[in-house]
Amino acid sequence: MTELLTAVALVLVLEGLMPFISPARWREAFSRILAMSDGQIRFIGLISIVMGLLGLLWLR
């Protein structure tokens, strides 16, 4: 359980870096994402899941 909470905390830190470092670029990226279709967003989500799983397999 501790590992899961650590992973969630790390995700929050990583997610917060972009708006903290460059809010204008983050806003631009977010507006581009809003303009995408559901299929495109799902594809990006799928790629993120696969990359995360591959990273976990590589680290283990």
PDBQT receptor file of N, H, CA, C and O in Angstrom, charges set to zero:
ATOM      1  N   MET A   1       0.815  -1.197   0.000  1.00  0.00    +0.000 N 
ATOM      2  CA  MET A   1       0.000   0.000   0.000  1.00  0.00    +0.000 C 
ATOM      3  C   MET A   1       0.857   1.258   0.000  1.00  0.00    +0.000 C 
ATOM      4  O   MET A   1       0.518   2.254  -0.639  1.00  0.00    +0.000 OA
ATOM      5  N   THR A   2       1.972   1.200   0.725  1.00  0.00    +0.000 N 
ATOM      6  H   THR A   2       2.247   0.391   1.243  1.00  0.00    +0.000 HD
ATOM      7  CA  THR A   2       2.875   2.348   0.772  1.00  0.00    +0.000 C 
ATOM      8  C   THR A   2       3.445   2.655  -0.611  1.00  0.00    +0.000 C 
ATOM      9  O   THR A   2       3.600   3.818  -0.982  1.00  0.00    +0.000 OA
ATOM     10  N   GLU A   3       3.754   1.602  -1.372  1.00  0.00    +0.000 N 
ATOM     11  H   GLU A   3       3.628   0.656  -1.071  1.00  0.00    +0.000 HD
ATOM     12  CA  GLU A   3       4.300   1.800  -2.707  1.00  0.00    +0.000 C 
ATOM     13  C   GLU A   3       3.284   2.491  -3.617  1.00  0.00    +0.000 C 
ATOM     14  O   GLU A   3       3.650   3.352  -4.417  1.00  0.00    +0.000 OA
ATOM     15  N   LEU A   4       2.012   2.116  -3.496  1.00  0.00    +0.000 N 
ATOM     16  H   LEU A   4       1.715   1.416  -2.846  1.00  0.00    +0.000 HD
ATOM     17  CA  LEU A   4       0.974   2.727  -4.304  1.00  0.00    +0.000 C 
ATOM     18  C   LEU A   4       0.826   4.213  -3.977  1.00  0.00    +0.000 C 
ATOM     19  O   LEU A   4       0.724   5.043  -4.880  1.00  0.00    +0.000 OA
ATOM     20  N   LEU A   5       0.816   4.542  -2.697  1.00  0.00    +0.000 N 
ATOM     21  H   LEU A   5       0.900   3.867  -1.963  1.00  0.00    +0.000 HD
ATOM     22  CA  LEU A   5       0.699   5.943  -2.297  1.00  0.00    +0.000 C 
ATOM     23  C   LEU A   5       1.926   6.748  -2.733  1.00  0.00    +0.000 C 
ATOM     24  O   LEU A   5       1.809   7.915  -3.107  1.00  0.00    +0.000 OA
ATOM     25  N   THR A   6       3.092   6.123  -2.682  1.00  0.00    +0.000 N 
ATOM     26  H   THR A   6       3.187   5.175  -2.378  1.00  0.00    +0.000 HD
ATOM     27  CA  THR A   6       4.309   6.779  -3.160  1.00  0.00    +0.000 C 
ATOM     28  C   THR A   6       4.214   7.047  -4.655  1.00  0.00    +0.000 C 
ATOM     29  O   THR A   6       4.596   8.120  -5.122  1.00  0.00    +0.000 OA
ATOM     30  N   ALA A   7       3.708   6.076  -5.404  1.00  0.00    +0.000 N 
ATOM     31  H   ALA A   7       3.398   5.205  -5.025  1.00  0.00    +0.000 HD
ATOM     32  CA  ALA A   7       3.564   6.248  -6.850  1.00  0.00    +0.000 C 
ATOM     33  C   ALA A   7       2.563   7.363  -7.175  1.00  0.00    +0.000 C 
ATOM     34  O   ALA A   7       2.809   8.170  -8.071  1.00  0.00    +0.000 OA
ATOM     35  N   VAL A   8       1.455   7.413  -6.463  1.00  0.00    +0.000 N 
ATOM     36  H   VAL A   8       1.256   6.757  -5.735  1.00  0.00    +0.000 HD
ATOM     37  CA  VAL A   8       0.461   8.467  -6.684  1.00  0.00    +0.000 C 
ATOM     38  C   VAL A   8       1.052   9.833  -6.354  1.00  0.00    +0.000 C 
ATOM     39  O   VAL A   8       0.825  10.801  -7.080  1.00  0.00    +0.000 OA
ATOM     40  N   ALA A   9       1.804   9.915  -5.269  1.00  0.00    +0.000 N 
ATOM     41  H   ALA A   9       1.989   9.129  -4.679  1.00  0.00    +0.000 HD
ATOM     42  CA  ALA A   9       2.440  11.180  -4.899  1.00  0.00    +0.000 C 
ATOM     43  C   ALA A   9       3.434  11.619  -5.964  1.00  0.00    +0.000 C 
ATOM     44  O   ALA A   9       3.506  12.804  -6.290  1.00  0.00    +0.000 OA
ATOM     45  N   LEU A  10       4.195  10.688  -6.506  1.00  0.00    +0.000 N 
ATOM     46  H   LEU A  10       4.136   9.726  -6.241  1.00  0.00    +0.000 HD
ATOM     47  CA  LEU A  10       5.154  11.014  -7.564  1.00  0.00    +0.000 C 
ATOM     48  C   LEU A  10       4.447  11.489  -8.826  1.00  0.00    +0.000 C 
ATOM     49  O   LEU A  10       4.910  12.422  -9.482  1.00  0.00    +0.000 OA
ATOM     50  N   VAL A  11       3.333  10.856  -9.168  1.00  0.00    +0.000 N 
ATOM     51  H   VAL A  11       2.957  10.098  -8.635  1.00  0.00    +0.000 HD
ATOM     52  CA  VAL A  11       2.550  11.303 -10.328  1.00  0.00    +0.000 C 
ATOM     53  C   VAL A  11       2.072  12.739 -10.126  1.00  0.00    +0.000 C 
ATOM     54  O   VAL A  11       2.125  13.549 -11.052  1.00  0.00    +0.000 OA
ATOM     55  N   LEU A  12       1.609  13.054  -8.928  1.00  0.00    +0.000 N 
ATOM     56  H   LEU A  12       1.565  12.396  -8.176  1.00  0.00    +0.000 HD
ATOM     57  CA  LEU A  12       1.154  14.412  -8.646  1.00  0.00    +0.000 C 
ATOM     58  C   LEU A  12       2.287  15.427  -8.778  1.00  0.00    +0.000 C 
ATOM     59  O   LEU A  12       2.087  16.523  -9.301  1.00  0.00    +0.000 OA
ATOM     60  N   VAL A  13       3.468  15.061  -8.305  1.00  0.00    +0.000 N 
ATOM     61  H   VAL A  13       3.630  14.170  -7.880  1.00  0.00    +0.000 HD
ATOM     62  CA  VAL A  13       4.626  15.947  -8.443  1.00  0.00    +0.000 C 
ATOM     63  C   VAL A  13       4.944  16.170  -9.918  1.00  0.00    +0.000 C 
ATOM     64  O   VAL A  13       5.136  17.306 -10.351  1.00  0.00    +0.000 OA
ATOM     65  N   LEU A  14       4.998  15.086 -10.687  1.00  0.00    +0.000 N 
ATOM     66  H   LEU A  14       4.842  14.163 -10.336  1.00  0.00    +0.000 HD
ATOM     67  CA  LEU A  14       5.321  15.199 -12.113  1.00  0.00    +0.000 C 
ATOM     68  C   LEU A  14       4.254  15.982 -12.871  1.00  0.00    +0.000 C 
ATOM     69  O   LEU A  14       4.578  16.790 -13.741  1.00  0.00    +0.000 OA
ATOM     70  N   GLU A  15       2.993  15.749 -12.548  1.00  0.00    +0.000 N 
ATOM     71  H   GLU A  15       2.730  15.092 -11.842  1.00  0.00    +0.000 HD
ATOM     72  CA  GLU A  15       1.907  16.468 -13.212  1.00  0.00    +0.000 C 
ATOM     73  C   GLU A  15       1.941  17.960 -12.886  1.00  0.00    +0.000 C 
ATOM     74  O   GLU A  15       1.524  18.781 -13.703  1.00  0.00    +0.000 OA
ATOM     75  N   GLY A  16       2.428  18.312 -11.717  1.00  0.00    +0.000 N 
ATOM     76  H   GLY A  16       2.767  17.645 -11.053  1.00  0.00    +0.000 HD
ATOM     77  CA  GLY A  16       2.463  19.710 -11.320  1.00  0.00    +0.000 C 
ATOM     78  C   GLY A  16       3.649  20.486 -11.856  1.00  0.00    +0.000 C 
ATOM     79  O   GLY A  16       3.661  21.716 -11.793  1.00  0.00    +0.000 OA
ATOM     80  N   LEU A  17       4.650  19.792 -12.384  1.00  0.00    +0.000 N 
ATOM     81  H   LEU A  17       4.641  18.793 -12.435  1.00  0.00    +0.000 HD
ATOM     82  CA  LEU A  17       5.838  20.489 -12.869  1.00  0.00    +0.000 C 
ATOM     83  C   LEU A  17       5.549  21.430 -14.027  1.00  0.00    +0.000 C 
ATOM     84  O   LEU A  17       5.992  22.578 -14.007  1.00  0.00    +0.000 OA
ATOM     85  N   MET A  18       4.826  20.977 -15.021  1.00  0.00    +0.000 N 
ATOM     86  H   MET A  18       4.466  20.044 -15.037  1.00  0.00    +0.000 HD
ATOM     87  CA  MET A  18       4.589  21.787 -16.218  1.00  0.00    +0.000 C 
ATOM     88  C   MET A  18       3.823  23.077 -15.914  1.00  0.00    +0.000 C 
ATOM     89  O   MET A  18       4.267  24.148 -16.330  1.00  0.00    +0.000 OA
ATOM     90  N   PRO A  19       2.696  23.017 -15.209  1.00  0.00    +0.000 N 
ATOM     91  CA  PRO A  19       2.019  24.287 -14.918  1.00  0.00    +0.000 C 
ATOM     92  C   PRO A  19       2.834  25.192 -13.998  1.00  0.00    +0.000 C 
ATOM     93  O   PRO A  19       2.684  26.413 -14.051  1.00  0.00    +0.000 OA
ATOM     94  N   PHE A  20       3.693  24.619 -13.157  1.00  0.00    +0.000 N 
ATOM     95  H   PHE A  20       3.815  23.627 -13.115  1.00  0.00    +0.000 HD
ATOM     96  CA  PHE A  20       4.518  25.442 -12.276  1.00  0.00    +0.000 C 
ATOM     97  C   PHE A  20       5.646  26.125 -13.043  1.00  0.00    +0.000 C 
ATOM     98  O   PHE A  20       5.908  27.312 -12.846  1.00  0.00    +0.000 OA
ATOM     99  N   ILE A  21       6.313  25.371 -13.919  1.00  0.00    +0.000 N 
ATOM    100  H   ILE A  21       6.100  24.407 -14.079  1.00  0.00    +0.000 HD
ATOM    101  CA  ILE A  21       7.471  25.895 -14.644  1.00  0.00    +0.000 C 
ATOM    102  C   ILE A  21       7.049  26.825 -15.779  1.00  0.00    +0.000 C 
ATOM    103  O   ILE A  21       7.637  27.891 -15.963  1.00  0.00    +0.000 OA
ATOM    104  N   SER A  22       6.040  26.425 -16.530  1.00  0.00    +0.000 N 
ATOM    105  H   SER A  22       5.562  25.559 -16.381  1.00  0.00    +0.000 HD
ATOM    106  CA  SER A  22       5.644  27.213 -17.695  1.00  0.00    +0.000 C 
ATOM    107  C   SER A  22       4.124  27.199 -17.849  1.00  0.00    +0.000 C 
ATOM    108  O   SER A  22       3.589  26.405 -18.624  1.00  0.00    +0.000 OA
ATOM    109  N   PRO A  23       3.430  28.059 -17.126  1.00  0.00    +0.000 N 
ATOM    110  CA  PRO A  23       1.963  28.045 -17.182  1.00  0.00    +0.000 C 
ATOM    111  C   PRO A  23       1.405  28.370 -18.567  1.00  0.00    +0.000 C 
ATOM    112  O   PRO A  23       0.369  27.826 -18.948  1.00  0.00    +0.000 OA
ATOM    113  N   ALA A  24       2.063  29.235 -19.320  1.00  0.00    +0.000 N 
ATOM    114  H   ALA A  24       2.905  29.676 -19.010  1.00  0.00    +0.000 HD
ATOM    115  CA  ALA A  24       1.556  29.587 -20.651  1.00  0.00    +0.000 C 
ATOM    116  C   ALA A  24       1.615  28.385 -21.596  1.00  0.00    +0.000 C 
ATOM    117  O   ALA A  24       0.661  28.116 -22.326  1.00  0.00    +0.000 OA
ATOM    118  N   ARG A  25       2.730  27.668 -21.577  1.00  0.00    +0.000 N 
ATOM    119  H   ARG A  25       3.505  27.886 -20.984  1.00  0.00    +0.000 HD
ATOM    120  CA  ARG A  25       2.840  26.470 -22.433  1.00  0.00    +0.000 C 
ATOM    121  C   ARG A  25       1.865  25.389 -21.990  1.00  0.00    +0.000 C 
ATOM    122  O   ARG A  25       1.290  24.688 -22.821  1.00  0.00    +0.000 OA
ATOM    123  N   TRP A  26       1.680  25.254 -20.678  1.00  0.00    +0.000 N 
ATOM    124  H   TRP A  26       2.148  25.824 -20.003  1.00  0.00    +0.000 HD
ATOM    125  CA  TRP A  26       0.742  24.264 -20.167  1.00  0.00    +0.000 C 
ATOM    126  C   TRP A  26      -0.672  24.592 -20.640  1.00  0.00    +0.000 C 
ATOM    127  O   TRP A  26      -1.413  23.703 -21.059  1.00  0.00    +0.000 OA
ATOM    128  N   ARG A  27      -1.043  25.870 -20.572  1.00  0.00    +0.000 N 
ATOM    129  H   ARG A  27      -0.442  26.593 -20.232  1.00  0.00    +0.000 HD
ATOM    130  CA  ARG A  27      -2.374  26.296 -21.016  1.00  0.00    +0.000 C 
ATOM    131  C   ARG A  27      -2.554  26.025 -22.517  1.00  0.00    +0.000 C 
ATOM    132  O   ARG A  27      -3.617  25.582 -22.951  1.00  0.00    +0.000 OA
ATOM    133  N   GLU A  28      -1.497  26.298 -23.305  1.00  0.00    +0.000 N 
ATOM    134  H   GLU A  28      -0.634  26.658 -22.952  1.00  0.00    +0.000 HD
ATOM    135  CA  GLU A  28      -1.556  26.034 -24.752  1.00  0.00    +0.000 C 
ATOM    136  C   GLU A  28      -1.716  24.540 -25.031  1.00  0.00    +0.000 C 
ATOM    137  O   GLU A  28      -2.524  24.138 -25.868  1.00  0.00    +0.000 OA
ATOM    138  N   ALA A  29      -0.937  23.724 -24.321  1.00  0.00    +0.000 N 
ATOM    139  H   ALA A  29      -0.280  24.050 -23.641  1.00  0.00    +0.000 HD
ATOM    140  CA  ALA A  29      -1.036  22.270 -24.501  1.00  0.00    +0.000 C 
ATOM    141  C   ALA A  29      -2.418  21.777 -24.102  1.00  0.00    +0.000 C 
ATOM    142  O   ALA A  29      -2.996  20.929 -24.781  1.00  0.00    +0.000 OA
ATOM    143  N   PHE A  30      -2.949  22.302 -23.007  1.00  0.00    +0.000 N 
ATOM    144  H   PHE A  30      -2.479  22.991 -22.455  1.00  0.00    +0.000 HD
ATOM    145  CA  PHE A  30      -4.268  21.894 -22.536  1.00  0.00    +0.000 C 
ATOM    146  C   PHE A  30      -5.352  22.272 -23.542  1.00  0.00    +0.000 C 
ATOM    147  O   PHE A  30      -6.290  21.506 -23.762  1.00  0.00    +0.000 OA
ATOM    148  N   SER A  31      -5.225  23.456 -24.154  1.00  0.00    +0.000 N 
ATOM    149  H   SER A  31      -4.464  24.079 -23.974  1.00  0.00    +0.000 HD
ATOM    150  CA  SER A  31      -6.227  23.866 -25.153  1.00  0.00    +0.000 C 
ATOM    151  C   SER A  31      -6.143  22.987 -26.395  1.00  0.00    +0.000 C 
ATOM    152  O   SER A  31      -7.159  22.714 -27.033  1.00  0.00    +0.000 OA
ATOM    153  N   ARG A  32      -4.931  22.542 -26.741  1.00  0.00    +0.000 N 
ATOM    154  H   ARG A  32      -4.106  22.764 -26.222  1.00  0.00    +0.000 HD
ATOM    155  CA  ARG A  32      -4.797  21.613 -27.884  1.00  0.00    +0.000 C 
ATOM    156  C   ARG A  32      -5.454  20.271 -27.568  1.00  0.00    +0.000 C 
ATOM    157  O   ARG A  32      -6.088  19.663 -28.430  1.00  0.00    +0.000 OA
ATOM    158  N   ILE A  33      -5.297  19.821 -26.338  1.00  0.00    +0.000 N 
ATOM    159  H   ILE A  33      -4.782  20.315 -25.638  1.00  0.00    +0.000 HD
ATOM    160  CA  ILE A  33      -5.918  18.559 -25.936  1.00  0.00    +0.000 C 
ATOM    161  C   ILE A  33      -7.438  18.679 -26.002  1.00  0.00    +0.000 C 
ATOM    162  O   ILE A  33      -8.115  17.747 -26.437  1.00  0.00    +0.000 OA
ATOM    163  N   LEU A  34      -7.977  19.818 -25.576  1.00  0.00    +0.000 N 
ATOM    164  H   LEU A  34      -7.427  20.575 -25.224  1.00  0.00    +0.000 HD
ATOM    165  CA  LEU A  34      -9.427  20.021 -25.628  1.00  0.00    +0.000 C 
ATOM    166  C   LEU A  34      -9.958  19.993 -27.050  1.00  0.00    +0.000 C 
ATOM    167  O   LEU A  34     -11.119  19.649 -27.273  1.00  0.00    +0.000 OA
ATOM    168  N   ALA A  35      -9.116  20.354 -28.017  1.00  0.00    +0.000 N 
ATOM    169  H   ALA A  35      -8.173  20.634 -27.836  1.00  0.00    +0.000 HD
ATOM    170  CA  ALA A  35      -9.538  20.369 -29.411  1.00  0.00    +0.000 C 
ATOM    171  C   ALA A  35      -9.484  18.979 -30.056  1.00  0.00    +0.000 C 
ATOM    172  O   ALA A  35      -9.991  18.796 -31.163  1.00  0.00    +0.000 OA
ATOM    173  N   MET A  36      -8.881  18.010 -29.384  1.00  0.00    +0.000 N 
ATOM    174  H   MET A  36      -8.469  18.159 -28.485  1.00  0.00    +0.000 HD
ATOM    175  CA  MET A  36      -8.754  16.655 -29.944  1.00  0.00    +0.000 C 
ATOM    176  C   MET A  36     -10.068  15.892 -29.824  1.00  0.00    +0.000 C 
ATOM    177  O   MET A  36     -10.912  16.197 -28.982  1.00  0.00    +0.000 OA
ATOM    178  N   SER A  37     -10.215  14.900 -30.683  1.00  0.00    +0.000 N 
ATOM    179  H   SER A  37      -9.528  14.652 -31.367  1.00  0.00    +0.000 HD
ATOM    180  CA  SER A  37     -11.390  14.031 -30.609  1.00  0.00    +0.000 C 
ATOM    181  C   SER A  37     -11.198  13.020 -29.482  1.00  0.00    +0.000 C 
ATOM    182  O   SER A  37     -10.088  12.833 -28.983  1.00  0.00    +0.000 OA
ATOM    183  N   ASP A  38     -12.283  12.377 -29.093  1.00  0.00    +0.000 N 
ATOM    184  H   ASP A  38     -13.184  12.528 -29.499  1.00  0.00    +0.000 HD
ATOM    185  CA  ASP A  38     -12.216  11.364 -28.034  1.00  0.00    +0.000 C 
ATOM    186  C   ASP A  38     -11.270  10.230 -28.416  1.00  0.00    +0.000 C 
ATOM    187  O   ASP A  38     -10.527   9.720 -27.578  1.00  0.00    +0.000 OA
ATOM    188  N   GLY A  39     -11.306   9.843 -29.681  1.00  0.00    +0.000 N 
ATOM    189  H   GLY A  39     -11.910  10.257 -30.362  1.00  0.00    +0.000 HD
ATOM    190  CA  GLY A  39     -10.438   8.760 -30.154  1.00  0.00    +0.000 C 
ATOM    191  C   GLY A  39      -8.959   9.111 -30.024  1.00  0.00    +0.000 C 
ATOM    192  O   GLY A  39      -8.151   8.269 -29.633  1.00  0.00    +0.000 OA
ATOM    193  N   GLN A  40      -8.608  10.344 -30.349  1.00  0.00    +0.000 N 
ATOM    194  H   GLN A  40      -9.265  11.028 -30.667  1.00  0.00    +0.000 HD
ATOM    195  CA  GLN A  40      -7.216  10.771 -30.229  1.00  0.00    +0.000 C 
ATOM    196  C   GLN A  40      -6.777  10.782 -28.767  1.00  0.00    +0.000 C 
ATOM    197  O   GLN A  40      -5.668  10.359 -28.443  1.00  0.00    +0.000 OA
ATOM    198  N   ILE A  41      -7.637  11.260 -27.902  1.00  0.00    +0.000 N 
ATOM    199  H   ILE A  41      -8.539  11.603 -28.165  1.00  0.00    +0.000 HD
ATOM    200  CA  ILE A  41      -7.304  11.290 -26.476  1.00  0.00    +0.000 C 
ATOM    201  C   ILE A  41      -7.178   9.875 -25.927  1.00  0.00    +0.000 C 
ATOM    202  O   ILE A  41      -6.288   9.599 -25.122  1.00  0.00    +0.000 OA
ATOM    203  N   ARG A  42      -8.061   8.977 -26.355  1.00  0.00    +0.000 N 
ATOM    204  H   ARG A  42      -8.784   9.201 -27.009  1.00  0.00    +0.000 HD
ATOM    205  CA  ARG A  42      -7.964   7.578 -25.915  1.00  0.00    +0.000 C 
ATOM    206  C   ARG A  42      -6.669   6.943 -26.392  1.00  0.00    +0.000 C 
ATOM    207  O   ARG A  42      -6.046   6.179 -25.655  1.00  0.00    +0.000 OA
ATOM    208  N   PHE A  43      -6.254   7.251 -27.624  1.00  0.00    +0.000 N 
ATOM    209  H   PHE A  43      -6.760   7.872 -28.223  1.00  0.00    +0.000 HD
ATOM    210  CA  PHE A  43      -5.012   6.703 -28.156  1.00  0.00    +0.000 C 
ATOM    211  C   PHE A  43      -3.818   7.188 -27.334  1.00  0.00    +0.000 C 
ATOM    212  O   PHE A  43      -2.923   6.402 -27.025  1.00  0.00    +0.000 OA
ATOM    213  N   ILE A  44      -3.797   8.457 -26.982  1.00  0.00    +0.000 N 
ATOM    214  H   ILE A  44      -4.525   9.096 -27.232  1.00  0.00    +0.000 HD
ATOM    215  CA  ILE A  44      -2.726   8.995 -26.145  1.00  0.00    +0.000 C 
ATOM    216  C   ILE A  44      -2.735   8.308 -24.773  1.00  0.00    +0.000 C 
ATOM    217  O   ILE A  44      -1.679   7.986 -24.229  1.00  0.00    +0.000 OA
ATOM    218  N   GLY A  45      -3.926   8.090 -24.223  1.00  0.00    +0.000 N 
ATOM    219  H   GLY A  45      -4.784   8.352 -24.665  1.00  0.00    +0.000 HD
ATOM    220  CA  GLY A  45      -4.046   7.372 -22.958  1.00  0.00    +0.000 C 
ATOM    221  C   GLY A  45      -3.519   5.950 -23.064  1.00  0.00    +0.000 C 
ATOM    222  O   GLY A  45      -2.824   5.475 -22.166  1.00  0.00    +0.000 OA
ATOM    223  N   LEU A  46      -3.845   5.271 -24.151  1.00  0.00    +0.000 N 
ATOM    224  H   LEU A  46      -4.409   5.657 -24.881  1.00  0.00    +0.000 HD
ATOM    225  CA  LEU A  46      -3.371   3.904 -24.366  1.00  0.00    +0.000 C 
ATOM    226  C   LEU A  46      -1.853   3.869 -24.462  1.00  0.00    +0.000 C 
ATOM    227  O   LEU A  46      -1.215   3.003 -23.864  1.00  0.00    +0.000 OA
ATOM    228  N   ILE A  47      -1.274   4.793 -25.200  1.00  0.00    +0.000 N 
ATOM    229  H   ILE A  47      -1.793   5.496 -25.686  1.00  0.00    +0.000 HD
ATOM    230  CA  ILE A  47       0.183   4.857 -25.329  1.00  0.00    +0.000 C 
ATOM    231  C   ILE A  47       0.817   5.116 -23.958  1.00  0.00    +0.000 C 
ATOM    232  O   ILE A  47       1.849   4.528 -23.632  1.00  0.00    +0.000 OA
ATOM    233  N   SER A  48       0.212   5.983 -23.165  1.00  0.00    +0.000 N 
ATOM    234  H   SER A  48      -0.626   6.461 -23.430  1.00  0.00    +0.000 HD
ATOM    235  CA  SER A  48       0.735   6.260 -21.816  1.00  0.00    +0.000 C 
ATOM    236  C   SER A  48       0.690   5.009 -20.948  1.00  0.00    +0.000 C 
ATOM    237  O   SER A  48       1.639   4.725 -20.218  1.00  0.00    +0.000 OA
ATOM    238  N   ILE A  49      -0.403   4.265 -21.023  1.00  0.00    +0.000 N 
ATOM    239  H   ILE A  49      -1.174   4.496 -21.616  1.00  0.00    +0.000 HD
ATOM    240  CA  ILE A  49      -0.535   3.033 -20.242  1.00  0.00    +0.000 C 
ATOM    241  C   ILE A  49       0.534   2.028 -20.658  1.00  0.00    +0.000 C 
ATOM    242  O   ILE A  49       1.195   1.435 -19.805  1.00  0.00    +0.000 OA
ATOM    243  N   VAL A  50       0.705   1.836 -21.952  1.00  0.00    +0.000 N 
ATOM    244  H   VAL A  50       0.168   2.317 -22.645  1.00  0.00    +0.000 HD
ATOM    245  CA  VAL A  50       1.692   0.868 -22.451  1.00  0.00    +0.000 C 
ATOM    246  C   VAL A  50       3.102   1.287 -22.040  1.00  0.00    +0.000 C 
ATOM    247  O   VAL A  50       3.896   0.456 -21.600  1.00  0.00    +0.000 OA
ATOM    248  N   MET A  51       3.414   2.581 -22.185  1.00  0.00    +0.000 N 
ATOM    249  H   MET A  51       2.769   3.256 -22.543  1.00  0.00    +0.000 HD
ATOM    250  CA  MET A  51       4.747   3.060 -21.804  1.00  0.00    +0.000 C 
ATOM    251  C   MET A  51       4.977   2.858 -20.293  1.00  0.00    +0.000 C 
ATOM    252  O   MET A  51       6.065   2.459 -19.877  1.00  0.00    +0.000 OA
ATOM    253  N   GLY A  52       3.957   3.134 -19.487  1.00  0.00    +0.000 N 
ATOM    254  H   GLY A  52       3.073   3.458 -19.825  1.00  0.00    +0.000 HD
ATOM    255  CA  GLY A  52       4.076   2.926 -18.042  1.00  0.00    +0.000 C 
ATOM    256  C   GLY A  52       4.289   1.472 -17.686  1.00  0.00    +0.000 C 
ATOM    257  O   GLY A  52       5.122   1.148 -16.840  1.00  0.00    +0.000 OA
ATOM    258  N   LEU A  53       3.532   0.592 -18.333  1.00  0.00    +0.000 N 
ATOM    259  H   LEU A  53       2.855   0.856 -19.020  1.00  0.00    +0.000 HD
ATOM    260  CA  LEU A  53       3.694  -0.843 -18.062  1.00  0.00    +0.000 C 
ATOM    261  C   LEU A  53       5.071  -1.337 -18.496  1.00  0.00    +0.000 C 
ATOM    262  O   LEU A  53       5.701  -2.123 -17.790  1.00  0.00    +0.000 OA
ATOM    263  N   LEU A  54       5.536  -0.880 -19.653  1.00  0.00    +0.000 N 
ATOM    264  H   LEU A  54       5.023  -0.242 -20.227  1.00  0.00    +0.000 HD
ATOM    265  CA  LEU A  54       6.878  -1.262 -20.100  1.00  0.00    +0.000 C 
ATOM    266  C   LEU A  54       7.941  -0.743 -19.138  1.00  0.00    +0.000 C 
ATOM    267  O   LEU A  54       8.917  -1.435 -18.851  1.00  0.00    +0.000 OA
ATOM    268  N   GLY A  55       7.749   0.471 -18.645  1.00  0.00    +0.000 N 
ATOM    269  H   GLY A  55       6.956   1.034 -18.879  1.00  0.00    +0.000 HD
ATOM    270  CA  GLY A  55       8.677   1.014 -17.657  1.00  0.00    +0.000 C 
ATOM    271  C   GLY A  55       8.699   0.201 -16.385  1.00  0.00    +0.000 C 
ATOM    272  O   GLY A  55       9.765  -0.046 -15.820  1.00  0.00    +0.000 OA
ATOM    273  N   LEU A  56       7.527  -0.219 -15.926  1.00  0.00    +0.000 N 
ATOM    274  H   LEU A  56       6.661  -0.019 -16.384  1.00  0.00    +0.000 HD
ATOM    275  CA  LEU A  56       7.458  -1.059 -14.730  1.00  0.00    +0.000 C 
ATOM    276  C   LEU A  56       8.135  -2.404 -14.942  1.00  0.00    +0.000 C 
ATOM    277  O   LEU A  56       8.845  -2.898 -14.066  1.00  0.00    +0.000 OA
ATOM    278  N   LEU A  57       7.909  -2.995 -16.118  1.00  0.00    +0.000 N 
ATOM    279  H   LEU A  57       7.332  -2.594 -16.829  1.00  0.00    +0.000 HD
ATOM    280  CA  LEU A  57       8.559  -4.281 -16.411  1.00  0.00    +0.000 C 
ATOM    281  C   LEU A  57      10.064  -4.107 -16.466  1.00  0.00    +0.000 C 
ATOM    282  O   LEU A  57      10.804  -4.965 -15.986  1.00  0.00    +0.000 OA
ATOM    283  N   TRP A  58      10.521  -3.022 -17.037  1.00  0.00    +0.000 N 
ATOM    284  H   TRP A  58       9.920  -2.325 -17.427  1.00  0.00    +0.000 HD
ATOM    285  CA  TRP A  58      11.965  -2.779 -17.164  1.00  0.00    +0.000 C 
ATOM    286  C   TRP A  58      12.604  -2.571 -15.789  1.00  0.00    +0.000 C 
ATOM    287  O   TRP A  58      13.711  -3.048 -15.536  1.00  0.00    +0.000 OA
ATOM    288  N   LEU A  59      11.904  -1.859 -14.903  1.00  0.00    +0.000 N 
ATOM    289  H   LEU A  59      11.005  -1.471 -15.109  1.00  0.00    +0.000 HD
ATOM    290  CA  LEU A  59      12.452  -1.605 -13.572  1.00  0.00    +0.000 C 
ATOM    291  C   LEU A  59      12.439  -2.828 -12.678  1.00  0.00    +0.000 C 
ATOM    292  O   LEU A  59      13.265  -2.933 -11.772  1.00  0.00    +0.000 OA
ATOM    293  N   ARG A  60      11.549  -3.728 -12.902  1.00  0.00    +0.000 N 
ATOM    294  H   ARG A  60      10.877  -3.643 -13.638  1.00  0.00    +0.000 HD
ATOM    295  CA  ARG A  60      11.449  -4.950 -12.073  1.00  0.00    +0.000 C 
ATOM    296  C   ARG A  60      12.384  -5.950 -12.642  1.00  0.00    +0.000 C 
ATOM    297  O   ARG A  60      12.488  -7.063 -12.125  1.00  0.00    +0.000 OA
TER     298      ARG A  60
